[in-house]
Amino acid sequence: MSTILFFLTTSFLLNLLGLSLHRTHFMSILICMESMMLITYLTLSTISSTTNTPTSATMPILLLAMSACEAGTGLALLVATSRTHGTDHMKTLNLLKC
C-alpha cells in the first residue's frame, strides 16, 4: 500500500514541478492541473478503499465533479484567450493589457 501512495505522491510532485517550470503555453498549464486533480482523485480513492469508512467515500466523487468543472472552465478560458490574443503563449497575456 505504501508503494502506491509513494508513486502517487511522486507523480503529483512531478506535475507540480512541470506546472512551475514549463509555463510557456496555457494548454500545458491546464494539462498539468488536470493531471494533478486526477492524481488527487486516485489518492483519495485509494485511502477511502483501505479505510472502509462511509464518510470518506463521497470525497472522491465530489473531487471528480470539481475536476470536470475545472476542465470545462479552463477550456473555455483557452478558447477565449486564443480568440482575443491570437495565441496561447503565456508571455502575451498581461493583465494590464486586457
C-alpha positions in Angstrom: 0.0 0.0 0.0 2.8 2.4 0.8 4.4 2.0 -2.6 1.1 3.1 -4.4 0.9 6.2 -2.2 4.6 6.8 -2.9 4.1 6.7 -6.6 1.0 8.9 -6.5 2.9 11.4 -4.3 5.9 11.4 -6.7 3.7 11.9 -9.8 1.9 14.7 -8.1 5.1 16.4 -7.2 6.4 15.9 -10.8 3.2 17.5 -12.1 3.7 20.4 -9.7 7.3 20.8 -10.9 6.1 20.8 -14.5 3.5 23.4 -13.7 6.0 25.7 -12.1 8.8 25.2 -14.8 7.0 24.7 -18.1 4.7 27.7 -18.3 5.0 28.6 -21.9 1.6 27.6 -23.2 -1.8 27.8 -21.4 -2.7 24.3 -22.6 0.3 22.8 -20.9 -0.7 24.5 -17.6 -4.2 23.1 -18.0 -2.9 19.6 -18.6 -0.7 19.7 -15.5 -3.5 21.0 -13.4 -5.9 18.3 -14.7 -3.4 15.5 -14.0 -2.8 16.9 -10.5 -6.6 16.7 -9.9 -6.7 13.1 -11.2 -3.8 12.1 -9.0 -5.6 13.6 -6.0 -8.7 11.7 -7.0 -6.7 8.4 -7.2 -5.1 9.1 -3.8 -8.5 9.8 -2.1 -10.0 6.7 -3.7 -7.1 4.6 -2.5 -7.3 5.9 1.0 -11.1 5.6 1.2 -10.9 2.0 -0.1 -8.4 1.0 2.5 -10.1 2.6 5.5 -13.6 1.4 4.6 -15.4 4.4 6.2 -18.6 5.5 4.6 -17.9 9.2 5.2 -14.8 9.3 3.1 -16.4 7.5 0.1 -18.1 10.7 -1.1 -15.0 12.9 -1.3 -13.5 11.3 -4.5 -16.9 11.7 -6.2 -17.1 15.4 -5.3 -13.5 15.9 -6.3 -14.2 14.3 -9.7 -17.1 16.6 -10.2 -15.0 19.7 -9.3 -12.3 18.4 -11.7 -14.8 18.3 -14.6 -15.9 21.8 -13.8 -12.3 23.0 -13.7 -11.6 21.4 -17.1 -14.6 23.0 -18.7 -13.7 26.4 -17.3 -10.1 26.0 -18.4 -11.0 25.1 -21.9 -13.5 28.0 -22.1 -10.7 30.3 -21.0 -8.3 28.8 -23.5 -10.8 29.4 -26.3 -11.4 33.0 -25.1 -7.8 33.9 -24.9 -7.0 32.3 -28.2 -9.7 34.4 -29.9 -8.8 37.7 -28.3 -5.0 37.4 -28.3 -4.5 35.0 -31.2 -2.2 32.7 -29.3 -2.0 30.7 -26.1 1.5 31.8 -25.1 1.6 33.0 -21.5 4.1 35.8 -22.3 1.5 37.5 -24.4 -1.1 37.5 -21.6 -0.7 40.6 -19.5 -3.4 41.7 -17.1 -2.7 45.4 -17.8 -3.4 45.0 -21.5 -6.7 43.1 -21.1 
